Amino acid sequence: MKYRKHEAKEYAKTVLKGVWTALPTNFTRDDRLDEAGNAANLEHCISKLKLDGHYCVGNVGEFWSMTNEERMRLAEINVEVAKGRIPLIAGCHHQNPYEAVKLAQHAQAAGIDFVIILTPYVAARGDDAVYDYYKFVSERVDIGIVLFNTEATYPISPRLAKRLATIPNICGFKQGVGKPQPTIALRDAIGKDVEVSVADEAPFLYNVGVCGDRWLLNYCPHLYQVPGYTPVNDYYRAALAGDMNKATEICKSLNPLRSVLAKWIPGYGSAGGRMAIAEQKFWMECISMVGGPVRTPCAEMTEEAKAQMRADLEATGLPAKAKAGAEKLQRRAA
């Protein structure tokens, strides 16, 4: 590791910043881990989209459908592809604390920079239970831990967050909560101690300009951006440079894509009762990334739905931009 356990918070302040994405996990048609596809998508994000970091094996990565061995292998693939060019976070979500420890220890040994762990989704229905779970895991690893706070599990209140922030290697929060008030309260409680990312691109410019955020961890950066067209990167950098007029203009230009996302991939997932992972993978196929099948209990899209979604995306011009960007890269290579 590049830091010691007691240095996790300070190291995180220098690394957990910028525009990060969270890729789905790619599987082959015979339901194996698609190592080449996963590697190609991460390389695309690093070398063509110029993203600042990546989070693997998360909710959109279908972690619940993967074996521990597959999850660990995917973490290794991320390290092999990144080669230190960007920082990496590995999802080590598990209801069983011993399995969470095993995953986090492997991530640490493999060269991952941080791990992220979702609040336990069974039994942990009180502050003490959640605190004890994270304390158990944290004591058994040195790697920095980002907490994933979501309304789908027991929500972490500002009071509990302050308590958790006293654990040496807890160094960040991924805030997957829809309403702004809990996030404002969380920042007020621990924002000086740990990094906070609101897991939603739509309010990111507001969060940067008004709330002082510096970190986006969300799947939109690889869905909205293609080679030669990186508006999320661009409005973030314009805002950091103090040019809010330029940042606002670029940010507003994404509204057509946000409308398509809201129709097909609302929130963390459910369009018409579905976990919309297949929709993310098909979107990626429409912009020349690797998509592929999902695993049960996720459901595949119908051909009719794919045709409708493709038409919606084509109306935004994004697939055409992807094609033009790819052709330009090919000409440069030639």
Beta strands, then each sheet from edge to edge (+ up, - down):
strand 1: 18-22
strand 2: 53-56
strand 3: 88-91
strand 4: 114-118
strand 5: 144-150
strand 6: 170-176
strand 7: 195-198
strand 8: 215-217
strand 9: 270-271
strand 10: 274-275
sheet 1: 7+ 6+ 5+ 4+ 3+ 2+ 1+ 8+
sheet 2: 9+ 10-
end
